[in-house]
Amino acid sequence: MSEVLSQSQIDALLNAFQSGGNEEKPAEPEKKYRKYDFSRPRKFTKDRIKMLNGVFENYTRVLNNRLNALLRINCEIEVESIEEQRYFEFSNAISESDVLALARVLIKDEEEEAPLLFYLSSTTLLSMVDRMMGGEGVVESDLPADYAYTDLELEIYRSLSQDIIPLLGGSWENYLALQIDYERTEVHPTLVQLLGLDEIVVIVDLKIMMTGNEGRMSICLPGTVLSAIFAEISLENPTKKVSGEDNSDEIFDKLRDSSLEIVAQLGDTQLSLSDVFHLNVGDVVDLGRSKDSPIYLEIGGYQWFAGRIGTHKKNMAVKIDEVCYQAEQRSE
């Protein structure tokens, strides 16, 4: 028996025919684009920002291991964003009760004038301090906006900053030998003019996830310091050398004095532990090969040469008869 439509289904079909069968599609959300200020063009290219991302990825790995040891807790740190801004955008987000750690940068033993600024959110900082004092790291999420750090908390924060800030210098080792040292702690950063308000900076936001707490760490990199670093990297960039330069003779001169292990394998066999235990001087172990079988010389686990076993000046030796150029020969 065929299915019978109900009255409500019939009404729905009639309404669909009357409206042409077209249903209004929900409007797609309008894409939001970030405004670009052409009067203040970006100072650092995408390649430079990508380089910074790699540097701070290295820093998060080292910092993660260090905090795990200091706080005796499992931490996860990741790079959340890297953006070029004006300093006033960073300073406006800081309250009077916040604390900043300042660090000086030395490039080839020459100190840069502008400092790096390190900011830790209050809940994250207090959770770390509590862990370092033997607590569980549990901090109230609704801290008062005008919370004032005690002298003990500030002293522990200084000790923590002296430990984690120099780690950033080692994260640049793939590009440049850089030294970054803790300088001082600024308790009232809004009352001190640390950088020019209109100065270009790069803000790196790190997301810190700990048991029972999640916060962030922001690092403000002055544009003048980054420009000096990138300029020094460009001077030391090996790609600036002439592409047609032939250094083969110099390379071989250094390789001639290198040591290389060559293994000559006569053969292999399997013995039980009982047989090995009863072996005596003069016993013969059958390798399953004749005395005239070729001997292969292995380098780095691959067969490179084939030869015959013999003696040279009363020492065991192998005379090379063949060079195994083909890959299939080396894998035999």
Rosetta silent file (secondary structure, phi, psi, omega in degrees, C-alpha in Angstrom):
SEQUENCE: MSEVLSQSQIDALLNAFQSGGNEEKPAEPEKKYRKYDFSRPRKFTKDRIKMLNGVFENYTRVLNNRLNALLRINCEIEVESIEEQRYFEFSNAISESDVLALARVLIKDEEEEAPLLFYLSSTTLLSMVDRMMGGEGVVESDLPADYAYTDLELEIYRSLSQDIIPLLGGSWENYLALQIDYERTEVHPTLVQLLGLDEIVVIVDLKIMMTGNEGRMSICLPGTVLSAIFAEISLENPTKKVSGEDNSDEIFDKLRDSSLEIVAQLGDTQLSLSDVFHLNVGDVVDLGRSKDSPIYLEIGGYQWFAGRIGTHKKNMAVKIDEVCYQAEQRSE
SCORE:     score description
SCORE:     0.000 S_00000001
   1 L     0.000  131.841 -178.395    0.000    0.000    0.000 S_00000001
   2 L   -70.388  153.609 -177.846    1.385    3.378   -0.979 S_00000001
   3 L   -72.334  136.871 -179.318    2.200    5.898    1.710 S_00000001
   4 L  -101.924  129.841  179.871   -0.538    8.485    2.393 S_00000001
   5 L   -76.634  143.713  175.775    0.517   12.105    3.050 S_00000001
   6 L   -80.698  169.582 -178.287   -0.836   13.825    6.107 S_00000001
   7 H   -63.956  -38.098 -179.786   -2.625   17.181    5.907 S_00000001
   8 H   -66.400  -37.183  177.415    0.402   19.041    7.273 S_00000001
   9 H   -67.874  -37.428  177.698    2.670   17.509    4.612 S_00000001
  10 H   -64.631  -44.335  178.925    0.182   18.482    1.890 S_00000001
  11 H   -61.107  -38.139  179.816    0.062   22.088    3.187 S_00000001
  12 H   -65.555  -39.501  178.595    3.881   22.204    3.199 S_00000001
  13 H   -66.304  -42.312  179.085    4.015   21.057   -0.428 S_00000001
  14 H   -63.191  -41.192  178.894    1.414   23.629   -1.522 S_00000001
  15 H   -64.572  -35.686  179.268    3.303   26.424    0.225 S_00000001
  16 H   -67.726  -39.596  178.113    6.510   25.333   -1.465 S_00000001
  17 H   -66.810  -40.585 -178.833    4.890   25.442   -4.919 S_00000001
  18 H   -65.583  -34.406 -179.124    3.364   28.854   -4.264 S_00000001
  19 L   -88.815    3.718  179.238    6.738   30.300   -3.180 S_00000001
  20 L    85.364    3.682  178.235    8.516   28.780   -6.156 S_00000001
  21 L    74.436   11.625 -179.426   10.279   26.171   -4.064 S_00000001
  22 L   -99.019  129.427  175.645   13.089   28.569   -3.152 S_00000001
  23 L  -106.413  140.115 -179.812   14.295   28.767    0.397 S_00000001
  24 L   -69.141  126.722  177.995   16.198   31.729    1.639 S_00000001
  25 L   -82.402  139.185  177.628   19.835   30.859    2.272 S_00000001
  26 L   -62.308  138.516 -178.356   21.338   32.175    5.464 S_00000001
  27 L   -65.906  133.738  178.585   23.559   35.144    4.848 S_00000001
  28 L   -70.333  139.478  178.827   27.269   34.313    5.019 S_00000001
  29 L   -62.960  137.885 -178.068   29.104   36.122    7.780 S_00000001
  30 L   -68.794  131.592  178.963   31.055   39.069    6.504 S_00000001
  31 L   -69.517  136.352  179.546   34.791   38.488    6.424 S_00000001
  32 L  -100.842  129.558  179.176   36.727   40.749    8.726 S_00000001
  33 L  -116.087  141.655  179.045   39.967   42.192    7.491 S_00000001
  34 L   -76.096  133.969 -179.091   42.561   43.910    9.597 S_00000001
  35 L   -69.753  136.944  178.457   43.014   47.557    8.690 S_00000001
  36 L  -110.198  126.698 -178.939   46.397   48.460    7.228 S_00000001
  37 L   -89.895  102.794 -178.264   47.789   51.901    7.950 S_00000001
  38 L   -69.888  -20.028  177.108   49.528   52.994    4.742 S_00000001
  39 L   -74.861  -17.665  178.242   50.923   56.065    6.511 S_00000001
  40 L  -131.947   78.752 -176.393   52.854   53.690    8.805 S_00000001
  41 L   -65.607  157.073  179.411   53.999   50.748    6.693 S_00000001
  42 L   -64.703  139.389 -177.608   55.218   47.548    8.285 S_00000001
  43 L   -88.933  -30.613 -175.543   58.911   47.572    9.096 S_00000001
  44 L  -113.684  133.433 -177.040   59.490   43.808    9.174 S_00000001
  45 L   -76.230  171.405  178.705   58.639   41.469    6.316 S_00000001
  46 H   -63.452  -32.594  178.641   56.810   38.163    6.607 S_00000001
  47 H   -64.664  -38.807  178.579   60.138   36.340    6.276 S_00000001
  48 H   -68.080  -40.302  177.875   61.462   38.156    9.346 S_00000001
  49 H   -65.539  -37.449  177.405   58.309   37.360   11.307 S_00000001
  50 H   -64.447  -38.343  176.646   58.622   33.734   10.216 S_00000001
  51 H   -62.884  -43.265  177.707   62.212   33.722   11.473 S_00000001
  52 H   -61.862  -38.166  179.008   61.038   35.110   14.822 S_00000001
  53 H   -61.438  -41.428  177.089   58.397   32.392   14.993 S_00000001
  54 H   -65.001  -40.050  178.830   61.098   29.746   14.608 S_00000001
  55 H   -62.314  -45.042 -176.937   63.258   31.389   17.265 S_00000001
  56 H   -78.698  -20.555  169.527   60.440   31.506   19.781 S_00000001
  57 H   -64.433  -41.151  175.301   59.360   27.954   18.968 S_00000001
  58 H   -63.913  -41.192 -178.503   62.844   26.954   20.114 S_00000001
  59 H   -64.012  -40.279 -179.546   62.491   29.185   23.168 S_00000001
  60 H   -63.986  -35.994  179.161   59.165   27.628   24.188 S_00000001
  61 H   -66.348  -44.752 -179.891   60.689   24.135   24.101 S_00000001
  62 H   -68.441  -42.720 -179.807   63.625   25.141   26.298 S_00000001
  63 H   -63.940  -38.508  179.102   61.421   27.242   28.573 S_00000001
  64 H   -59.624  -46.608  179.700   58.930   24.396   28.918 S_00000001
  65 H   -64.521  -38.206 -178.274   61.638   22.012   30.152 S_00000001
  66 H   -68.459  -43.730  179.511   63.012   24.610   32.544 S_00000001
  67 H   -67.154  -34.815  176.460   59.644   25.445   34.094 S_00000001
  68 H   -59.409  -38.992 -179.961   58.829   21.763   34.471 S_00000001
  69 H   -74.118  -40.047 -177.099   61.970   21.381   36.572 S_00000001
  70 H   -71.644  -42.256 -173.114   61.466   24.573   38.592 S_00000001
  71 H   -95.319   -8.697 -179.617   57.756   24.180   39.317 S_00000001
  72 L    56.239   44.872 -178.065   57.641   20.365   39.541 S_00000001
  73 L  -152.457  155.805 -179.816   54.583   20.361   37.307 S_00000001
  74 L   -83.742  117.886  178.927   53.771   19.598   33.693 S_00000001
  75 L  -113.155  150.994  173.214   53.614   22.815   31.628 S_00000001
  76 E  -129.979  124.447 -177.014   52.739   23.321   27.992 S_00000001
  77 E  -125.369  135.748  179.012   53.863   26.494   26.239 S_00000001
  78 E  -142.947  153.664  177.499   53.113   27.517   22.670 S_00000001
  79 E   -77.701  118.709 -177.727   53.523   30.603   20.493 S_00000001
  80 E   -89.729  -43.165 -179.929   50.095   32.201   20.218 S_00000001
  81 E  -162.075  153.446  173.351   50.855   35.233   18.033 S_00000001
  82 E  -134.808  114.509 -174.628   53.652   37.472   16.758 S_00000001
  83 E  -133.991  143.792  173.170   52.543   40.943   15.677 S_00000001
  84 E   -88.485  127.872 -177.487   54.194   44.214   14.776 S_00000001
  85 E  -140.687 -178.548  168.788   52.647   47.101   16.696 S_00000001
  86 E   -96.495  151.612 -173.297   53.362   50.517   18.159 S_00000001
  87 H   -61.354  -31.566 -177.218   54.593   50.579   21.738 S_00000001
  88 H   -64.960  -26.458  176.980   51.545   52.484   22.999 S_00000001
  89 H   -67.189  -33.919  177.326   49.360   49.489   22.045 S_00000001
  90 H   -76.352  -43.931 -176.411   51.433   47.354   24.416 S_00000001
  91 H   -69.634  -31.509  179.742   51.678   49.946   27.196 S_00000001
  92 H   -67.747  -23.913 -179.564   47.925   50.702   27.122 S_00000001
  93 L   -84.862   -3.183 -178.657   47.202   47.051   27.929 S_00000001
  94 L   -98.775  134.579  177.127   49.348   47.206   31.089 S_00000001
  95 L   -93.005  169.101 -176.903   47.813   48.259   34.389 S_00000001
  96 L   -67.019  -26.526 -177.358   49.565   50.161   37.165 S_00000001
  97 L   -87.126   -5.409 -179.449   49.784   47.065   39.369 S_00000001
  98 L   -73.324  163.285 -179.826   51.529   44.918   36.726 S_00000001
  99 L  -126.252  136.980  177.412   55.216   44.066   36.862 S_00000001
 100 E  -118.456  144.555  172.681   57.663   43.957   33.949 S_00000001
 101 E  -105.263  129.478 -178.297   61.063   42.319   33.746 S_00000001
 102 E  -103.306  141.528 -179.549   63.618   44.212   31.655 S_00000001
 103 E  -132.342  143.759  177.784   66.448   42.501   29.790 S_00000001
 104 E  -101.192  147.596 -177.161   69.477   43.886   27.986 S_00000001
 105 E  -113.059  129.966  177.447   70.688   42.554   24.639 S_00000001
 106 E  -116.633  120.117  176.846   74.367   42.199   23.761 S_00000001
 107 E  -110.763  110.326 -176.261   75.345   41.744   20.120 S_00000001
 108 L    53.616   48.533  176.817   79.044   40.889   19.874 S_00000001
 109 L    66.523   10.980  176.230   79.591   42.341   23.381 S_00000001
 110 E  -108.366  121.427 -175.313   77.928   45.624   22.401 S_00000001
 111 E   -82.225  134.582  175.700   74.851   46.435   24.476 S_00000001
 112 L   -81.112  147.420 -175.974   71.744   47.786   22.794 S_00000001
 113 L   -70.486  -46.996 -176.319   70.114   50.838   24.357 S_00000001
 114 L   -77.200  135.694  179.921   66.490   49.675   24.232 S_00000001
 115 L   -89.719  159.704  168.722   65.580   46.818   26.615 S_00000001
 116 E   -85.288  145.205 -177.399   63.392   43.806   26.004 S_00000001
 117 E  -116.086  128.793  179.496   60.220   43.740   28.119 S_00000001
 118 E  -115.608  128.300 -179.223   58.808   40.542   29.624 S_00000001
 119 E  -125.399  131.708  174.028   55.270   40.461   31.017 S_00000001
 120 E  -117.100  133.001  177.800   53.579   37.616   32.911 S_00000001
 121 L   -61.403  149.382 -171.967   49.867   37.717   33.696 S_00000001
 122 H   -58.435  -46.814 -177.727   49.176   38.097   37.428 S_00000001
 123 H   -63.915  -38.970  179.134   47.446   34.738   37.925 S_00000001
 124 H   -67.132  -43.456  179.944   50.214   32.881   36.082 S_00000001
 125 H   -63.131  -46.414 -179.021   52.960   34.661   38.001 S_00000001
 126 H   -66.384  -34.123  177.063   51.330   34.061   41.389 S_00000001
 127 H   -65.043  -41.011  177.362   50.713   30.407   40.514 S_00000001
 128 H   -65.334  -42.543  179.460   54.422   29.980   39.683 S_00000001
 129 H   -61.840  -43.140 -179.673   55.456   31.764   42.892 S_00000001
 130 H   -63.597  -39.051  177.989   53.148   29.549   44.942 S_00000001
 131 H   -65.682  -40.977 -179.101   54.610   26.419   43.323 S_00000001
 132 H   -68.984  -21.272  177.475   58.172   27.565   43.998 S_00000001
 133 L   -92.596    5.144  176.327   57.259   28.103   47.665 S_00000001
 134 L    98.931    4.147 -179.317   55.949   24.546   47.970 S_00000001
 135 L   -84.581 -172.025 -179.306   52.260   25.183   47.349 S_00000001
 136 L   -92.604   -5.930  179.337   49.855   23.624   44.861 S_00000001
 137 L    78.737   16.964 -179.859   49.832   26.621   42.532 S_00000001
 138 L   -87.239  123.934 -178.219   46.127   27.290   43.046 S_00000001
 139 L  -130.084  140.635  177.848   45.307   31.001   42.619 S_00000001
 140 L   -64.789  133.448 -178.131   41.954   32.768   42.673 S_00000001
 141 L   -74.188  -24.556 -178.116   40.912   33.773   39.178 S_00000001
 142 L   -98.846   60.861  177.239   39.137   36.937   40.365 S_00000001
 143 L   -69.392  145.256  176.252   42.165   38.837   41.674 S_00000001
 144 L   -64.130  147.180 -176.888   41.518   42.516   42.402 S_00000001
 145 L   -63.008  -28.953 -177.547   42.678   44.850   39.653 S_00000001
 146 L  -100.375   30.075 -179.048   44.872   46.789   42.113 S_00000001
 147 L   -61.836  131.643 -179.193   46.573   43.701   43.560 S_00000001
 148 L  -108.970  128.322  178.998   50.002   44.636   44.954 S_00000001
 149 L   -72.134  142.409  176.496   52.804   42.074   44.987 S_00000001
 150 L   -78.860  165.463  179.720   54.568   41.485   48.282 S_00000001
 151 H   -61.604  -37.118  179.153   58.341   41.911   48.633 S_00000001
 152 H   -66.572  -42.758  179.026   58.764   38.129   48.849 S_00000001
 153 H   -64.109  -38.898  178.168   56.758   37.558   45.665 S_00000001
 154 H   -66.097  -38.347 -179.868   58.806   40.203   43.848 S_00000001
 155 H   -66.834  -40.049  177.301   62.064   38.624   44.993 S_00000001
 156 H   -67.358  -36.422  177.876   60.968   35.198   43.744 S_00000001
 157 H   -64.599  -39.363  176.783   59.880   36.796   40.474 S_00000001
 158 H   -62.009  -44.593  179.295   63.350   38.357   40.095 S_00000001
 159 H   -62.629  -40.447  178.130   64.953   34.971   40.693 S_00000001
 160 H   -64.927  -42.270 -179.687   62.622   33.358   38.152 S_00000001
 161 H   -64.726  -39.972  178.233   63.359   36.068   35.564 S_00000001
 162 H   -63.648  -22.484 -178.733   67.106   35.653   36.027 S_00000001
 163 H   -88.128  -41.283 -171.347   66.642   31.982   35.248 S_00000001
 164 H   -95.289  -23.647 -177.246   64.339   32.029   32.207 S_00000001
 165 L   -68.484  -45.548  179.909   65.324   35.232   30.380 S_00000001
 166 L   -60.521  -19.055  178.726   68.902   34.196   29.380 S_00000001
 167 H   -62.863  -25.665 -178.911   67.420   31.101   27.712 S_00000001
 168 H   -66.784  -32.073  179.466   66.142   33.348   24.924 S_00000001
 169 H   -62.262  -40.044  179.281   69.684   34.177   23.838 S_00000001
 170 H   -68.154  -20.038 -179.919   70.426   30.525   23.090 S_00000001
 171 L   -71.974  -13.076  178.998   67.347   30.284   20.871 S_00000001
 172 L   -93.867    2.301 -169.761   69.106   32.533   18.320 S_00000001
 173 L   -61.339  -24.236  177.695   72.156   30.261   17.997 S_00000001
 174 L   -71.525  -15.978 -177.635   71.123   29.055   14.531 S_00000001
 175 L  -117.666  -39.974 -170.381   71.412   32.625   13.250 S_00000001
 176 L  -161.155  144.874  174.048   73.613   34.668   15.574 S_00000001
 177 L   -78.921  107.550 -173.020   75.551   34.485   18.834 S_00000001
 178 E  -125.279  140.375  177.946   73.307   36.614   21.040 S_00000001
 179 E  -119.119  125.687  178.830   73.406   37.282   24.774 S_00000001
 180 E  -125.518  120.858 -176.053   70.273   38.339   26.669 S_00000001
 181 E  -123.360  146.223  174.665   70.563   39.033   30.409 S_00000001
 182 E   -64.884  135.579 -179.173   68.086   40.032   33.082 S_00000001
 183 E  -108.769  -58.249  179.846   68.510   43.702   34.014 S_00000001
 184 E  -164.508  170.478  176.387   65.863   44.734   36.538 S_00000001
 185 E  -108.685  130.018 -179.959   62.212   44.484   37.547 S_00000001
 186 E  -104.100  112.932 -174.931   59.924   47.468   36.964 S_00000001
 187 L   -78.981  -35.659 -179.460   57.142   47.539   39.563 S_00000001
 188 L  -121.040   75.939 -174.348   55.233   50.545   38.159 S_00000001
 189 H   -65.889  -25.749 -178.644   55.763   50.354   34.371 S_00000001
 190 H   -72.763  -16.797 -178.995   53.027   52.874   33.569 S_00000001
 191 H   -94.267   -3.055 -176.889   54.914   55.588   35.445 S_00000001
 192 L  -121.046  136.026  178.350   58.179   55.065   33.547 S_00000001
 193 L   -87.970   90.517 -176.551   58.869   55.904   29.907 S_00000001
 194 L   -79.102  -38.316  177.969   60.649   52.714   28.867 S_00000001
 195 L  -139.386  162.520  175.390   60.259   53.209   25.093 S_00000001
 196 L   -65.687  136.822 -175.262   58.863   55.895   22.833 S_00000001
 197 L   -59.594  -31.087 -177.659   55.082   55.586   22.570 S_00000001
 198 L   -97.143    8.368 -178.072   55.190   55.648   18.761 S_00000001
 199 L   -73.270  143.029  178.569   58.161   53.303   18.467 S_00000001
 200 E   -76.218  131.773  177.074   57.717   50.141   16.412 S_00000001
 201 E  -135.530  163.716  172.740   57.844   46.935   18.447 S_00000001
 202 E  -117.324  123.525 -177.775   57.083   43.274   17.874 S_00000001
 203 E  -101.637  123.054  177.364   54.869   41.633   20.491 S_00000001
 204 E  -108.702  118.550  178.656   55.254   37.886   21.012 S_00000001
 205 E  -103.555  124.289  176.963   52.443   36.245   22.991 S_00000001
 206 E  -109.783  133.614  177.401   53.108   32.846   24.558 S_00000001
 207 E   -94.628  123.666 -178.153   50.292   30.714   25.920 S_00000001
 208 E  -112.251  120.492 -179.479   51.206   28.931   29.171 S_00000001
 209 E  -116.961  117.825  177.407   49.046   26.002   30.267 S_00000001
 210 E  -124.031  167.009  178.837   49.597   24.484   33.711 S_00000001
 211 L   -62.942  118.251  178.810   47.507   22.215   35.888 S_00000001
 212 L    79.726    4.492 -178.346   44.655   24.311   37.218 S_00000001
 213 E  -154.914  144.219  176.007   45.874   27.506   35.548 S_00000001
 214 E  -140.996  127.413 -177.664   46.177   29.011   32.091 S_00000001
 215 E  -148.414 -163.697 -178.194   47.834   32.327   31.340 S_00000001
 216 E  -143.546  159.550  176.251   50.123   34.111   28.965 S_00000001
 217 E  -129.264  127.267 -178.837   53.541   35.640   28.709 S_00000001
 218 E  -113.830  137.754  179.324   54.172   38.612   26.450 S_00000001
 219 E  -123.454  124.021 -179.221   57.583   39.716   25.194 S_00000001
 220 E  -101.290  117.070 -178.651   58.035   43.179   23.699 S_00000001
 221 E  -107.022  111.762  179.420   60.917   43.395   21.211 S_00000001
 222 E   -61.375  143.424 -178.524   61.899   46.977   20.263 S_00000001
 223 H   -63.282  -33.944  179.959   62.216   47.569   16.540 S_00000001
 224 H   -65.165  -38.969  179.000   65.671   49.138   16.899 S_00000001
 225 H   -67.570  -45.224 -179.990   67.008   46.007   18.597 S_00000001
 226 H   -63.971  -37.751  178.338   65.476   43.693   15.996 S_00000001
 227 H   -62.343  -41.401  178.111   66.859   45.829   13.161 S_00000001
 228 H   -65.452  -39.394  179.048   70.350   45.551   14.649 S_00000001
 229 H   -65.602  -47.494 -178.491   69.974   41.777   15.034 S_00000001
 230 H   -65.417  -35.423  177.878   68.699   41.278   11.473 S_00000001
 231 H   -64.513  -40.621  179.055   71.454   43.512   10.077 S_00000001
 232 H   -68.389  -37.484  177.587   74.106   41.415   11.843 S_00000001
 233 H   -64.500  -39.857 -179.919   72.488   38.194   10.583 S_00000001
 234 H   -63.558  -36.545  179.093   72.545   39.557    7.025 S_00000001
 235 H   -67.534  -34.289 -177.689   76.284   40.286    7.315 S_00000001
 236 H   -94.173    3.401 -177.125   76.992   36.751    8.484 S_00000001
 237 L   -67.944  118.099 -177.859   74.621   35.072    6.030 S_00000001
 238 H   -66.584  -16.418 -179.664   76.660   32.500    4.066 S_00000001
 239 H   -70.800  -11.150  179.285   74.355   32.815    1.051 S_00000001
 240 H   -78.290  -10.876  177.761   75.962   36.156    0.276 S_00000001
 241 L   -69.929  158.776 -179.005   79.129   34.349   -0.847 S_00000001
 242 L   -63.877  127.827 -174.663   79.730   33.900   -4.556 S_00000001
 243 L   -65.557  -27.150 -177.958   77.689   30.918   -5.719 S_00000001
 244 L   -85.965    5.226 -177.585   80.420   29.789   -8.129 S_00000001
 245 L   -68.584  131.051 -178.040   83.079   29.563   -5.440 S_00000001
 246 L  -105.653  113.526  179.885   84.752   26.132   -5.378 S_00000001
 247 L  -110.115   21.581 -174.837   85.858   25.001   -1.926 S_00000001
 248 H   -63.476  -41.180 -179.578   86.404   21.348   -2.820 S_00000001
 249 H   -62.915  -42.805  178.988   90.173   21.452   -2.224 S_00000001
 250 H   -64.631  -38.669  179.434   89.721   23.031    1.201 S_00000001
 251 H   -66.071  -44.233 -179.079   87.066   20.477    2.126 S_00000001
 252 H   -67.868  -32.395  176.821   89.221   17.526    1.053 S_00000001
 253 H   -61.448  -37.948  179.395   92.212   18.896    2.969 S_00000001
 254 H   -75.357  -30.990 -178.673   90.151   18.790    6.152 S_00000001
 255 H   -76.979  -24.058 -176.231   88.757   15.338    5.347 S_00000001
 256 H   -62.297  -32.182 -178.681   92.184   13.763    4.729 S_00000001
 257 L   -90.909    5.434 -179.878   93.030   13.819    8.432 S_00000001
 258 L   -82.606  146.914  177.883   89.654   12.398    9.465 S_00000001
 259 L   -91.535  144.491 -177.540   89.421    8.868   10.825 S_00000001
 260 L  -138.744  129.494 -178.661   87.052    6.376    9.197 S_00000001
 261 L   -88.517  125.879  177.711   86.085    2.933   10.473 S_00000001
 262 L  -117.786  127.976 -176.344   86.173    0.128    7.874 S_00000001
 263 E  -112.356  124.480  174.209   84.782   -3.291    8.833 S_00000001
 264 E  -103.259  116.802 -176.143   85.807   -6.496    7.032 S_00000001
 265 E  -105.259  116.106 -179.924   83.276   -9.248    7.723 S_00000001
 266 L   -72.646  -35.975 -178.787   84.457  -12.789    7.117 S_00000001
 267 L   166.215  179.683  178.571   81.019  -14.284    7.663 S_00000001
 268 L  -144.314  153.426  179.110   78.370  -14.885   10.272 S_00000001
 269 L  -153.630  169.977  179.297   76.783  -17.856   11.969 S_00000001
 270 L  -118.693  131.641  178.356   74.533  -18.697   14.884 S_00000001
 271 L  -126.293  147.018  174.285   75.626  -20.724   17.911 S_00000001
 272 L   -75.533  159.686  179.687   73.732  -21.801   20.971 S_00000001
 273 H   -62.368  -32.818  178.497   74.888  -20.529   24.324 S_00000001
 274 H   -65.458  -41.084  178.331   75.882  -24.087   25.257 S_00000001
 275 H   -64.459  -42.475  179.232   78.167  -24.346   22.191 S_00000001
 276 H   -63.352  -37.166 -178.356   79.806  -21.013   22.985 S_00000001
 277 H   -65.880  -32.989 -176.716   80.354  -22.122   26.580 S_00000001
 278 L   -95.232    5.994  177.496   82.184  -25.300   25.498 S_00000001
 279 L   -67.337  138.965  177.873   84.440  -23.654   22.897 S_00000001
 280 L  -130.886  168.808  177.977   88.158  -24.248   23.450 S_00000001
 281 L   -61.642  130.309 -179.666   91.402  -23.189   21.802 S_00000001
 282 L    98.606  -12.495  177.614   91.782  -24.968   18.489 S_00000001
 283 L   -70.527  152.370 -178.541   88.062  -25.509   17.868 S_00000001
 284 L  -113.196  131.822  176.199   86.728  -24.603   14.432 S_00000001
 285 L  -106.725  120.509 -178.443   83.534  -22.598   13.860 S_00000001
 286 L   -78.098  119.837  179.070   81.960  -23.208   10.448 S_00000001
 287 L   -92.590   -3.304  178.129   80.946  -19.895    8.829 S_00000001
 288 L    75.227   21.892  179.530   79.290  -21.608    5.871 S_00000001
 289 L  -137.752  149.549  177.420   81.661  -20.043    3.326 S_00000001
 290 L   -79.310  164.062 -177.610   84.675  -21.298    1.417 S_00000001
 291 L   -68.706  -20.083 -179.770   88.122  -19.827    1.910 S_00000001
 292 L   -92.887    2.355 -179.810   88.024  -18.327   -1.592 S_00000001
 293 L   -66.385  146.109  179.641   84.743  -16.475   -1.030 S_00000001
 294 L   -67.207  148.961  177.436   84.966  -12.671   -1.426 S_00000001
 295 E  -106.637  131.024 -178.672   85.288  -10.491    1.659 S_00000001
 296 E  -100.948  137.099  175.736   83.205   -7.330    1.782 S_00000001
 297 E  -100.201  124.526 -177.321   84.410   -4.109    3.377 S_00000001
 298 E  -106.372  136.942  175.110   81.638   -2.120    5.046 S_00000001
 299 E  -128.503  119.919 -179.244   81.659    1.625    5.702 S_00000001
 300 L    64.340   28.041  178.980   78.787    3.104    7.650 S_00000001
 301 L    85.732    2.101  179.557   76.868   -0.182    7.434 S_00000001
 302 E  -117.644  145.157  178.238   77.085   -0.368    3.591 S_00000001
 303 E   -80.434  116.170 -177.417   79.233   -2.664    1.451 S_00000001
 304 E  -107.042  -31.182 -176.397   81.647   -0.484   -0.527 S_00000001
 305 E  -136.598  152.608  173.668   84.434   -2.870   -1.564 S_00000001
 306 E  -123.882  139.921 -177.715   84.910   -6.596   -2.263 S_00000001
 307 E  -158.142 -166.013 -178.980   88.266   -8.353   -1.938 S_00000001
 308 E  -121.485  144.876 -179.548   90.247  -11.394   -0.818 S_00000001
 309 E   -84.966  144.913  179.529   91.659  -12.144    2.589 S_00000001
 310 E  -166.328 -154.196  178.940   95.404  -12.608    3.008 S_00000001
 311 E  -130.972  151.561  176.084   98.411  -11.295    4.907 S_00000001
 312 E  -143.862  114.429 -177.168  100.579   -8.221    4.612 S_00000001
 313 L    54.334   47.678  177.487  103.781   -7.936    6.687 S_00000001
 314 L    64.305   17.519  176.205  102.556  -10.774    8.898 S_00000001
 315 E  -116.686  148.348  174.431   99.236   -8.975    9.503 S_00000001
 316 E   -63.000  137.196 -177.159   95.772   -9.983    8.372 S_00000001
 317 E  -147.997  164.667  176.354   94.782   -7.940    5.318 S_00000001
 318 E  -127.335  123.396  176.508   92.179   -7.691    2.565 S_00000001
 319 E   -91.110  122.947 -175.986   93.166   -7.040   -1.025 S_00000001
 320 E   -77.468  124.555  177.667   90.475   -5.004   -2.805 S_00000001
 321 E  -106.907  -24.730 -172.291   89.361   -6.538   -6.095 S_00000001
 322 E  -150.140  143.307  173.979   86.143   -4.647   -6.790 S_00000001
 323 E  -103.927  124.231 -176.759   84.414   -1.372   -5.925 S_00000001
 324 L   -85.185   85.927 -179.569   80.692   -1.796   -5.308 S_00000001
 325 L   -77.144  -32.380 -174.930   79.320    1.255   -7.084 S_00000001
 326 L   -78.679  140.499 -178.920   75.825   -0.102   -7.570 S_00000001
 327 H   -62.218  -35.577 -178.240   73.377    0.250   -4.683 S_00000001
 328 H   -68.848  -28.448  177.305   72.096   -3.292   -5.215 S_00000001
 329 H   -68.875  -37.742 -176.763   75.643   -4.660   -4.814 S_00000001
 330 H   -71.184  -24.427 -176.931   76.075   -2.891   -1.462 S_00000001
 331 L   -92.532   -0.172 -178.776   72.861   -4.311   -0.090 S_00000001
 332 L   -66.478    0.000    0.000   73.671   -7.951   -0.903 S_00000001
